[in-house]
Each structure stands twice: as C-alpha cells, then as structure tokens.
Amino acid sequence: GAPNFIVDLCEERMMPDGSVSKMTDAAKAEVLKVVDEYSMKALRVLAVAVRPMKELPFDTNDDEISTDQKFSALRQNLRLLGLVASIDPDRDGVKDSVLAARGAGIRVVMITGDYLKTAIAIAKNVQILQPQDDEATAAVDCNSLRPGGQYLENREMDRMTSTVRVFARAKPEDKLEIVKSIQRMGQVAAMTGDGVNDAPALNQANIGVAMGIQGTEVAKGASDMILTDDNFCSIVSAVEKGRAIYSGIQKFVAFIMSVHIAEVMQIFVCIVAGIPVMRTPLQILFLILVTDLPPSIALGMEPGEPGILKLRPRPKTEPIVLGWMWFSMFLNGAVLSLVIIGVYIAALVYYCGEVLQAEIATIDNSTLQLSKARTVTFISLVWSENVRSYIARSFDKPFYVNLCGNKMMQYAIVLAQLALYSAIFIPFLSDKILVLRGSDIGGVGWALAVIGPVGTLILCELSKVITYYQMKNYQRWLAKKEAENAAKLEAEMAASPKKAEAESSSKEAKEPLASSVDKIEKVERPPAVRL
C-alpha cells in the first residue's frame, strides 16, 4: 500500500543480501527519501511488507471479531520487503485539453489517491500545475482538509478549494466536501468518478461524469454523463460541442426573429405610407414555412466556431437572447426591410408608374401590374433571406469564413430555391393560389430582384462591425464580473477569521459572568418541593 502508511507499521526490513535488520527512524527516513525521488518522476510507489507468523493472532472460530479487528491485529510488526514503482503514462492530447479548458475559463482540479509528490509531478506533466503556481499552496494532502479527523469550517474549506489545483491522498468523502465547497462559491462543479464510493460526489455535482469502461453501475447511475472512452479529452470536446449547440440555438433564434421583424416592418410601412401591401397572406405563410424554416433549422446544426472555447463561461442565469443580440436582430431586420421596401417601390414605379394605393387603382390592369411588382419583391426577399442565413452563421465574422462548413445549410438553400421557382413558375400554384407572375416580370424585374440580396449582403456585413464591439464589451463585462465576485469572496474569507475571533472573544468575556450568575442562582435558589 501507500509507503508512508506501510513504513510506519514496519518493525524491521529485509536487506539486499536477504538478512533482516531493525527499522530505525533513520531507515524510515531513507526509505521515504527513495519514495520521494521516484514520486517526483511521476511514478506511483507501493511499499510491500509481510509478517511471518506460525499462527494467526486471533481465534478464527470467534465470530464476534470483526474484519477490521482481524486486519488490525495482523498489520503489526511488519517486515518491509521493498518498493514497487510503476508509471501510468499521460494519454495523448490531455495536456492540450487541459490548456484548452483553462482558456475556456474552466479550472481543472486533480483529486487523486496518489502520494503528494507523485500527484504534483503528474499535474506538472499535464499542465494542471504550471511553472508560476506555488506548489505549497496549489497542491495539498487531503489530511489538511480534515485536521484531527474533522473537516474544516466552510469558510476555511472554501478558501482552500478556491486556490488548490491538486488534492492528493484523497478519500471518496473528500470529493463530496470539495464539490460542496465549489458550489458554495457559486461555481458549477463537474466531478468524475468510477467507484461505488464516488456516487455521492457524482450525485452532488452539477454534472456527474462516470467512466464508461472502468466505472461501476452505481457510479453510472449517479452520474449525468458517461465517458465511453474514459478519456479526459472527451470532457473538453463535450464542453466545446455543448457551446456549439447553444450558439446554434442563439443563431437560430436571431435569424428567425430578424426576418420576421423585417416582414412585420415591411407590412407596417406599406400600411402607414398608403402603399399596396407587398404580399398576400398565403405568400407570407409560404415564406415562413418553406423558405424561412429550412435555413433556420440548418443554423441550429451549425458547427462550432474555432474560437468558441476562448469565450468566457456564461452565467447560469443568462438568457438565451442577450441585449446585443436584440440590437443585432432589430438592426438586421431594419436593413432587410429597407432594402426590400426599396426594391418594391422601384418595381411599383416600373410596372405601375405609381406608388400609392389610391393612384395604382386608377390604372389599367392594375391587378396584373401589381402582381408583377409583388413577384419581383417576393423573389428578392427569398434571395435576401437566403443570403441573410449565410450571414447569420456568425455574429461577428465575415460570411465567407468556412462558407461551406455546414452541409445542412447547402441542402436548406437548395430546398428554398426549388420552392421559390416552383411558386413562381408552376401553373395554378403560381397564378391562382400565390398570385405570382414569374414568367411575366422580364429581365428588368430579375435585375431589380438582384438588388435585394446584394444590398442585404453589404449592409448586414457592415452591421457586424457594431456587433463585434458589442460582443467584445460583453466578454469584458463577464471577465470584470468574475473578477469582482472572486475579490468579494476573497474579502469575505479574509474577514471571516477576524469575525470568528471577535465572536470568540465576546463569548469568552460573557462566560465568566454567566458562570458567576449560575453559581449565585445555585446558592440562592430554594430546593424544589414535590407535592
């Protein structure tokens, strides 16, 4: 077992020549020095000891003797045979994953049953401990969590867990206390484990992560997530994937809201300005179900952007749609409305010669000419929204970055285009149901329709400059908030000992008075009378 425990139980040791000598304090120090040397090389060291005996030191027929008592009787006067050192090499990619997690604002803490120096060496190898970290405060033996067998007070425990990166010689119950401490500080705790004894900590953690290969069924049942390959790298990959999914939801909401805001603005402007409404109810329904929905669903499947792990962790109370997103949605909706209304007015002037509803009603074939203008606007809007879906793949990066990275987006755009051309060219569907005249708008109509997507592309890409600075400011605000919370917690921890000392002094000052009063009462109070 653990050398520091086994050596303390040894009364003698075996020498290289097979002879036996007494285990003195100097010999113990020599053995532990060798243990330290191996441990500093990230080797796990076990001590092997035996006890030769002619008979067992307890009655085997006595059922009242517990297993612990039997073991306690056996592990006395042991003879140290030697040390066994082994190495569990780091898995490929763990070091990079630890650094990636740190960049993502995730503090990686190692809780292990290994000897302290072994734990420190391993932590250094995988970058959990970095050169600037002070080993004296960043790595501790878990005995310091429970001096005298009792766990520290909450404040002291929180002070330790807020800075320590390596806990060595940990027991399963230590994990539970560490998780509780992290949660008391308002942080989200993810805990890994594989044994039955790890189940309480896995259940207590915000995210319990069980090992799929070596984990017990009890640990798996108590956890929220199971690692099928027992690899730490998979946890970081899961964090990245989770952020990508969440970002995809935000992009979906931002896109669908921006195009719907634009459609509402367009109808509102037409009604207020006295312009013929640019589309019929059936055309609006067609746009929502057929041309808007597929690209928005594809946005929800958008792969994560390269720098997504460098963003600050979002607060648990953060809404899906942030303030700067609302601004971006209204800004892009206004841009889309401006462009499409411009195309519609140009089409009205070209086909009808007029813009206002009252004047258009007086011209010949007003219904046919108006349907042509609406067709041009309909085509321009579908193209513009398809372009907008590519722009919406990132809030701050140009649309051409990884343009074809989302295969589902390509399918969605193809589907939207097929639906568009079916709506404007297929007889009965186009002229009777949707009242669209795709074959009658001529070359000028198609040229006018192109203005929409081109204008949308230019103006929406320019609006990303504003969004970029808003996102940067929000990330800085998160970092500032995190620093303020850390400083507040540190101040509370620093004030806690002084407060406890003051309370203790006050209590000590009151105790003599209380004792005197108690003595007086005992002297003066008459004995109780029983009736």
SULCOR-V878021 format. One record per backbone hydrogen bond with DSSP energy under -0.5 kcal/mol. NH is the residue of the N-H (numbers start at 0). CO is the residue of the C=O. If there is no record, write none. Layout:
NH,CO
NH,CO
This chain:
2,44
4,1
5,1
6,2
7,3
8,4
8,5
9,5
9,6
10,77
11,77
12,20
13,79
14,18
17,14
20,12
22,10
23,21
27,23
28,24
29,25
30,26
31,27
32,28
33,29
34,30
35,31
36,32
37,33
38,34
39,35
40,37
41,38
42,37
43,85
44,42
45,83
46,0
47,81
48,46
49,78
59,57
61,58
62,60
64,61
65,63
69,65
70,66
71,67
72,68
73,69
74,70
75,73
77,8
78,49
79,11
79,77
80,47
81,47
83,45
85,43
88,86
93,90
96,92
97,93
98,94
99,95
100,96
101,97
102,98
103,99
104,101
105,100
106,104
107,105
108,106
109,164
110,108
111,109
111,166
118,114
119,115
120,116
121,117
122,118
123,119
124,120
125,121
126,123
127,122
128,122
129,127
132,129
134,132
136,133
137,133
138,134
139,165
141,167
143,140
144,141
145,141
145,142
148,145
149,146
151,144
156,152
157,153
158,154
159,155
160,156
161,157
162,159
163,159
164,137
165,137
166,109
167,139
167,165
168,113
169,111
173,170
174,170
175,171
176,172
177,173
178,174
179,175
180,176
181,177
182,178
183,179
184,180
185,182
186,181
188,186
189,187
190,206
192,208
197,194
198,195
201,197
202,198
203,199
204,200
205,188
206,188
208,190
209,207
209,224
210,192
211,226
215,193
219,215
220,216
221,217
222,218
222,219
223,207
224,207
226,209
227,225
229,226
233,230
234,230
234,231
235,231
236,232
237,233
238,234
239,235
240,236
241,237
242,238
243,239
244,240
245,241
246,242
247,243
248,244
249,245
250,246
251,247
252,248
253,249
254,250
255,251
256,252
257,253
258,254
259,255
260,256
261,257
262,258
263,259
264,260
265,261
266,262
267,263
268,264
269,265
270,266
271,267
272,268
273,269
274,269
275,354
283,279
284,280
285,281
286,282
287,283
288,284
289,285
290,285
291,286
292,287
295,291
296,292
297,293
298,294
299,295
300,296
300,297
301,298
307,304
309,306
310,307
317,314
321,319
325,321
326,322
327,323
328,324
329,325
330,326
331,327
332,328
333,329
334,330
335,331
336,332
337,333
338,334
339,335
340,336
341,337
342,338
343,339
344,340
345,341
346,342
347,343
348,344
349,345
350,346
351,347
352,347
352,348
353,347
356,273
359,355
360,356
361,358
362,359
365,362
368,364
369,365
370,366
371,367
372,368
373,369
374,370
375,371
376,372
377,373
378,374
379,375
380,376
381,377
382,378
383,379
384,380
385,381
386,382
387,383
388,384
389,385
390,386
391,387
392,389
393,390
400,397
402,399
404,401
406,404
408,405
409,405
410,406
411,407
412,408
413,409
414,410
415,411
416,412
417,413
418,414
419,415
420,416
421,417
422,418
423,419
424,420
425,421
428,426
429,425
431,427
432,427
433,428
435,429
436,370
437,423
439,436
440,436
440,437
444,440
445,441
446,442
447,443
448,444
449,445
450,446
450,447
451,447
451,448
452,448
453,449
454,450
455,451
456,452
457,453
458,454
459,455
460,456
461,457
462,458
463,459
463,460
464,461
466,462
467,463
468,464
469,465
470,466
471,467
472,468
473,469
474,470
475,471
476,472
477,473
478,474
479,475
480,476
481,477
482,478
483,479
484,480
485,481
486,482
487,483
488,484
489,485
490,486
491,487
492,488
493,489
494,490
495,491
496,492
497,493
498,494
499,495
500,496
501,497
502,498
503,499
504,500
505,501
506,502
507,503
508,504
509,505
510,506
511,507
512,508
513,509
514,510
515,511
516,512
517,513
518,514
519,515
520,516
521,517
522,518
523,519
524,520
529,527
